[in-house]
Amino acid sequence: MSTKINLSTMAALLLTITTVPACAQQDDKNIKADKNVITAEMVAASLKPITLNGMTLPALAPLGAVPVPADNPMTDEKIALGKKLFFDGRIGGDGSTPCVACHLPDLGWDVPTDLSIGYPGTVHWRNSQTIVNSAYYGKLFWAGSSKSLEGQAKSAAKGAVAGNGEDDIMEARLALIPEYVTSFNQVFGDNYPKVSNVWKAMAAFERTLIQTDTPLDNYLMGDETALSAQQLKGKTLFEGKAQCIACHNSALASDQKYYNVGVPTNLRWDSEALAQITFRYELYAKGSNEKMYRKTKADPGVYFRGKRKDMKGKFRTPSLRYTEYTAPYMHNGTLATLADVVDFYDRGGIAADGRSTGYPATKSELIKPLGLTAVEKTDLLAFLGAFSGDRITMDYPELPPYQRLFTEQQLAEATK
């Protein structure tokens, strides 16, 4: 079964476009798009679903246009403002943890450690995820606690073990920076910078961090040379024996559902006091009862979204896009390489040391030993590389300074 647009399908798509009724072919000076261009959305709609073990699944597809909410349209000025704010530690608690602290452009727009860095004096409790292509998620964070980039920016900047920012302090800082005062007025009409619009500007910037020209995208869009023979073998495994397509499907390579795939706990919780403190704090902050607070040994995952026992240990499926640059992997960074990930699934959701999930009762029935050969693993890894294009890098912007409240003479007078 083909999961790539072929020449006959492309011809049919073009025929459909160019043979619309005469009443629909009237000149419209406001329409500038080339109607003979095949779009990613058209290709995605033409691809047949994958059938696997009785399941009908969306095929892998090229990424289309970035979804933009109606209440936060994109403008160049808003994007430029959002970029500066993303890199600016004054959006946060003590100025030390801007968004970029956990999403480094020169690496994977994440942090290459098992657990993300925390606000000074803390450590985070989950792995940092890449910002690249995050605009396509409908559920952000490992447990899907934010439904938009605007909500994600707010939660990260104000989270106690992340940015730890306070609205009034952040607004006061921005109000003392003339360039920000002017920009917020021009972009949002604010008399003074409002923190609610900080999240909108950041989200607009993050929606520019996309990658739609990977080898896989190019192949699906009709370039038959974009994938090697080995990668095509890996694609067949991905959609068949390896069963990756069961969860990593559609254009985002994520079904955005929640699964317990067997990931064991991070051993830092046993050996590192600060990591254990953060873990217990998160259990407390998210509403654990006393028994759960004292006895829990593994991250409950999405459980806190509904507090049902069948939700324990489940996390949202991450996209496979840009993963070449985002090691280590899984919600707690316990798998160092993509090869480790393949081995983990081949063993049926069991780590190299024999450990698995702390919630065996909710482990997905999809996770079972695969019996992959060494050659098949190599082919599969080659295909996984096709989900990433060139590394996306960016220079740090020059951040605007505060306006001085007092002159040198006034300060000198005050110290007399």
Beta strands, then each sheet from edge to edge (+ up, - down):
strand 1: 50-52
strand 2: 55-57
strand 3: 258-259
strand 4: 315-316
sheet 1: 1+ 2-
sheet 2: 3+ 4-
end
